[in-house]
Amino acid sequence: MAISAKTDDTLSDADLKKLMSKPLIKHSDMPSEMGNETVEILTMAMDKFLATKNYEAASQFIKTTLDKKFGATWQCVIGEGFGFEITCQKKFLLYVYYGPTGILCYKC
């Protein structure tokens, strides 16, 4: 994707929206195939529920989808401006930013 910059090296609003509409993986210890599938699920949920900022419905959708695909006991937290300290299984953690919204998925 080519991003055009203005003369003063700032991004235009349209270019910034393109960048913010893709998930930014902050931390992942999942195998790459599982991580890619999980990011696809997260993107689908956020595209569906982000307009209304219905984070609860998005979180529930992600959790049920991950439970069906990878087995039970997944947890999903979505929000803005939160911190966390958790205990989870190894190789089952994904922390992503989708624009200004943080998404944390992990398996207990």
trRosetta pair geometry for C-beta under 8 A, 3 or more apart (Angstrom, degrees):
i j d omega theta_ij theta_ji phi_ij phi_ji
1 18 6.7 -169 168 158 146 133
3 11 6.8 -33 174 -124 120 106
3 15 4.9 98 -154 -153 94 122
3 18 7.2 -167 -103 78 98 133
3 19 7.3 32 -105 -57 141 109
4 12 6.9 10 85 4 92 121
4 15 6.4 -140 53 -72 64 137
5 9 5.6 5 167 -132 134 41
5 10 7.0 140 -163 62 88 25
5 11 6.3 -59 -115 -90 75 53
5 12 7.9 -172 -129 -16 31 80
5 15 7.6 -123 -84 92 52 175
6 9 7.2 -79 72 0 71 12
6 10 5.3 -13 44 60 117 77
6 11 7.6 176 2 -107 92 7
6 12 6.3 119 -44 -61 101 82
11 15 4.4 -128 -170 91 100 119
11 16 4.7 125 115 -60 127 86
11 19 7.3 -36 -164 2 163 138
12 15 4.7 92 53 10 79 103
12 16 6.9 -144 92 -6 40 88
13 16 5.7 -56 -146 37 31 113
13 17 6.4 33 155 -20 65 104
14 17 5.8 -53 -150 34 31 111
14 18 6.7 34 151 -21 62 102
15 18 5.6 -50 -152 31 35 114
15 19 6.6 32 152 -15 65 104
16 19 5.8 -56 -151 38 34 110
16 20 6.1 25 155 -14 68 112
17 20 5.7 -60 -138 44 31 106
17 21 6.1 36 160 -31 66 108
18 21 6.1 -55 -146 26 26 112
18 22 7.7 15 158 -13 56 103
19 22 6.7 -70 -167 31 33 102
20 99 4.2 57 173 -109 102 79
20 100 7.6 -2 -155 -25 122 68
21 99 7.0 22 -81 -62 36 101
22 43 8.0 -13 -140 -112 49 122
23 39 5.4 -159 66 -155 152 102
23 42 6.1 70 -89 101 150 125
23 43 5.9 -105 -26 -74 118 94
23 46 7.9 137 -75 26 101 152
23 96 4.7 -9 -171 -176 114 127
23 97 7.0 149 -159 77 61 43
23 98 5.1 -33 -101 -89 77 82
23 103 7.7 -53 -133 39 116 130
24 96 6.6 143 71 -164 45 69
24 97 4.5 -15 60 61 103 97
24 98 7.6 -179 19 -76 72 34
25 28 5.3 -27 -175 -22 124 121
25 35 7.5 41 -122 -180 148 121
25 39 7.0 -56 -72 -93 111 128
25 94 7.2 -63 -137 -161 99 89
25 95 7.5 103 -165 80 59 55
25 96 5.4 -36 -103 -104 54 84
26 95 4.6 -59 68 109 105 101
26 96 6.5 -178 10 -100 84 24
26 97 6.1 76 -38 -16 112 94
27 93 6.9 -24 121 126 103 108
27 94 7.5 176 94 -148 63 31
27 95 4.3 26 49 41 92 114
28 35 5.0 67 -180 -124 145 132
28 93 6.9 -177 -138 98 40 68
28 94 4.9 17 -111 -115 91 74
28 95 7.2 -149 -63 31 60 63
29 90 6.7 -83 129 -169 136 64
29 91 5.5 -107 127 -99 92 39
29 92 7.6 -25 82 21 95 27
29 93 5.2 34 33 51 100 98
30 34 4.5 -120 173 92 116 109
30 35 4.0 152 84 -65 118 88
30 38 6.5 56 71 11 177 143
30 91 5.9 96 -114 -179 41 63
30 92 6.5 67 -92 -107 89 28
30 93 7.0 -161 -43 53 84 42
30 94 5.7 -15 -11 -64 128 102
31 34 4.8 77 62 17 86 107
31 35 6.7 -159 87 -10 38 92
31 91 6.5 28 -28 -167 78 114
32 35 5.5 -58 -142 39 29 114
32 36 6.2 31 160 -21 66 105
33 36 5.9 -53 -148 34 29 110
33 37 6.5 25 155 -14 63 107
34 37 5.8 -57 -148 39 32 110
34 38 6.2 32 154 -20 66 109
34 70 6.9 75 -143 -101 114 135
35 38 5.7 -56 -145 38 30 111
35 39 6.3 31 156 -19 65 105
35 94 6.2 156 -129 -99 82 124
36 39 5.8 -52 -146 35 31 110
36 40 6.6 34 153 -20 63 103
37 40 5.6 -52 -152 33 33 114
37 41 6.6 33 150 -18 65 103
37 69 7.0 -163 146 162 132 149
38 41 5.6 -52 -150 35 35 112
38 42 6.3 36 151 -19 67 105
38 66 6.8 38 -118 -103 93 111
38 94 5.4 161 120 -4 146 168
38 105 6.3 -163 -172 81 127 152
39 42 5.5 -51 -144 38 34 114
39 43 6.2 37 155 -21 65 105
39 94 7.4 -139 -64 -174 75 145
39 96 6.7 148 -114 -95 86 154
40 43 5.8 -53 -146 36 29 112
40 44 6.4 31 155 -20 63 106
41 44 5.8 -54 -149 35 30 112
41 45 6.4 27 155 -16 64 108
41 62 5.9 117 138 -131 108 77
41 65 5.1 177 -151 114 130 141
41 66 6.6 144 118 -62 165 82
41 69 7.6 -133 -70 8 147 156
42 45 5.9 -59 -149 39 29 109
42 46 6.1 21 158 -14 67 110
42 62 6.2 37 -96 -116 63 128
42 94 7.8 -134 -42 121 144 134
42 96 6.0 78 147 62 166 154
42 98 6.8 -160 149 -56 109 134
42 103 5.5 127 -149 127 127 161
42 105 7.2 -125 -77 -23 117 137
43 46 6.0 -58 -141 41 28 105
43 47 6.1 30 159 -20 64 108
43 98 7.3 173 -101 -116 59 129
44 47 6.0 -56 -147 36 26 111
44 48 6.4 22 155 -17 61 112
45 48 5.8 -63 -151 38 29 110
45 49 6.0 -17 168 16 68 114
45 58 4.5 115 159 -156 107 84
45 61 4.8 164 -120 92 113 124
45 62 4.9 -54 -36 -60 168 91
45 65 7.6 -145 -60 13 119 144
46 49 6.5 -74 -128 55 27 82
46 50 4.8 41 177 -50 71 115
46 58 6.2 60 -85 -150 51 140
46 98 4.8 -73 -140 150 170 163
46 101 7.1 167 -132 81 125 142
46 103 7.4 -91 -65 -59 124 144
47 50 6.5 -21 -101 12 15 114
48 58 7.1 159 75 -102 94 89
48 61 7.3 -68 73 104 140 176
49 52 6.2 -70 -166 52 58 96
49 53 7.8 80 150 -127 79 3
49 54 4.6 -100 -166 67 105 92
49 55 7.2 143 133 -84 127 28
49 57 5.3 -174 -120 86 140 105
49 58 3.8 -150 65 -65 149 101
49 61 7.2 176 -27 15 137 141
50 53 6.8 23 -167 -79 41 47
50 58 7.4 60 -58 -79 60 149
50 98 7.4 -117 -92 126 136 126
50 99 7.7 100 -153 23 141 139
50 101 7.3 -143 -123 5 105 157
54 57 4.3 7 138 27 115 116
54 58 6.3 135 99 -19 72 90
55 58 5.5 -57 -144 41 36 113
55 59 5.9 39 157 -23 69 107
55 78 4.2 -159 -162 98 104 114
55 79 6.0 78 -175 -79 164 63
55 101 7.5 -163 -102 -152 115 129
56 59 5.8 -54 -146 36 27 111
56 60 6.4 26 155 -17 62 108
57 60 5.7 -54 -145 38 31 111
57 61 6.2 35 154 -21 65 106
58 61 5.7 -54 -148 35 30 113
58 62 6.3 29 155 -17 65 106
58 78 5.7 -8 91 13 116 171
59 62 5.8 -54 -147 37 30 110
59 63 6.2 30 155 -20 64 108
59 76 4.5 178 -156 104 78 107
59 77 6.8 23 -126 -111 130 18
59 78 4.8 -144 -69 8 101 111
60 63 5.7 -53 -144 37 30 112
60 64 6.3 24 161 -14 65 107
60 76 7.9 -154 -55 63 20 125
61 64 6.3 -59 -146 39 25 104
61 65 6.2 22 158 -16 62 113
62 65 5.9 -62 -147 40 27 110
62 66 6.1 22 159 -14 66 110
62 74 8.0 -121 130 132 79 131
62 76 4.5 133 92 -123 121 168
62 78 7.8 124 16 -45 144 122
62 103 7.6 -178 -98 -164 173 122
62 105 6.5 -111 151 -94 128 125
63 66 6.0 -61 -146 40 26 106
63 67 6.2 30 155 -22 64 108
63 74 5.3 179 -144 97 68 103
63 75 6.9 -1 -113 -131 112 21
63 76 4.6 -134 -62 10 87 117
64 67 5.5 -51 -144 34 31 116
64 68 6.5 29 157 -16 64 105
65 68 6.0 -57 -150 37 30 108
65 69 6.1 15 158 -10 65 115
66 69 5.8 -63 -136 46 30 104
66 70 5.5 -29 -176 34 71 110
66 74 4.1 93 104 -86 125 179
66 76 7.3 143 15 -54 140 119
66 105 6.5 171 -69 -167 164 130
66 107 7.9 -143 151 -77 125 96
67 70 7.5 -72 -112 58 12 70
67 71 7.1 -65 -157 117 48 22
67 72 5.2 30 -149 -111 96 51
67 73 7.6 122 -112 14 93 28
67 74 5.3 -134 -64 23 72 111
70 74 7.0 84 72 -61 110 127
70 92 7.9 159 146 -129 142 108
70 107 7.3 -102 118 -79 124 138
71 107 7.6 49 84 -139 98 138
73 107 5.8 79 101 -164 90 77
73 108 4.6 -104 166 54 113 93
74 105 6.5 -4 -174 -169 108 93
74 106 7.3 163 -152 90 65 29
74 107 5.3 -42 -97 -96 65 74
74 108 7.8 -176 -98 6 17 78
75 88 8.0 -126 37 -104 116 119
75 104 8.0 -12 112 114 92 91
75 105 7.1 169 86 -148 53 48
75 106 5.6 -14 57 64 96 76
75 107 7.5 163 14 -98 76 24
75 108 6.2 68 -18 -35 115 102
76 103 7.1 -14 -167 -169 93 87
76 104 7.1 160 -153 85 45 56
76 105 4.9 -5 -105 -102 82 82
77 82 7.0 -110 150 97 125 153
77 84 7.0 142 66 -80 158 143
77 102 7.9 -6 111 112 91 95
77 103 7.4 161 84 -154 54 41
77 104 4.4 -2 55 56 100 105
77 105 8.0 -167 24 -70 62 43
78 101 6.4 13 -173 173 90 112
78 102 7.2 173 -147 89 45 54
78 103 5.1 -2 -104 -106 83 76
78 104 7.8 -163 -70 26 43 66
79 82 4.9 58 85 -14 123 129
79 101 7.0 -159 124 -152 8 80
79 102 6.3 -20 70 58 56 91
80 100 5.7 21 -120 134 116 97
80 101 5.7 -66 -71 -107 85 59
80 102 6.7 137 -103 11 36 87
82 102 6.4 -142 46 65 91 136
84 104 6.0 49 8 -101 164 173
86 93 8.0 163 81 -117 125 121
86 104 7.8 147 -9 162 147 136
86 106 6.1 136 116 59 152 163
87 108 7.9 58 98 -135 75 76
88 92 6.0 -130 153 84 113 97
88 93 5.4 125 83 -74 144 105
88 106 4.0 -72 -115 169 160 126
88 107 6.1 108 -171 67 106 47
88 108 6.0 -83 -124 -96 73 41
89 92 4.5 31 78 30 100 130
89 106 7.7 161 37 175 71 87
89 107 5.0 -34 35 92 118 98
89 108 7.0 85 -17 147 93 11
92 106 5.9 96 121 -160 84 61
92 107 3.6 -53 156 31 144 111
93 105 7.5 161 -152 91 38 57
93 106 4.6 7 -108 -107 73 101
93 107 7.8 -116 -62 22 56 70
94 103 7.9 -11 115 112 93 93
94 104 7.5 163 89 -153 55 41
94 105 4.8 -2 59 59 99 98
94 106 7.3 -176 26 -71 58 62
95 102 7.2 -12 -170 -169 87 98
95 103 7.4 164 -154 86 42 54
95 104 5.2 -2 -109 -108 80 77
95 105 8.0 -168 -74 28 41 60
96 102 7.5 150 84 -158 45 52
96 103 4.7 -16 66 62 93 102
96 104 7.9 -179 26 -76 64 37
96 105 7.9 6 10 9 105 100
97 100 7.4 -29 -169 -140 105 12
97 101 6.9 143 -159 76 62 44
97 102 5.7 -34 -100 -98 72 61
97 103 7.4 167 -94 17 21 79
98 101 5.0 -26 67 70 85 100
98 103 5.9 35 -3 -11 109 122
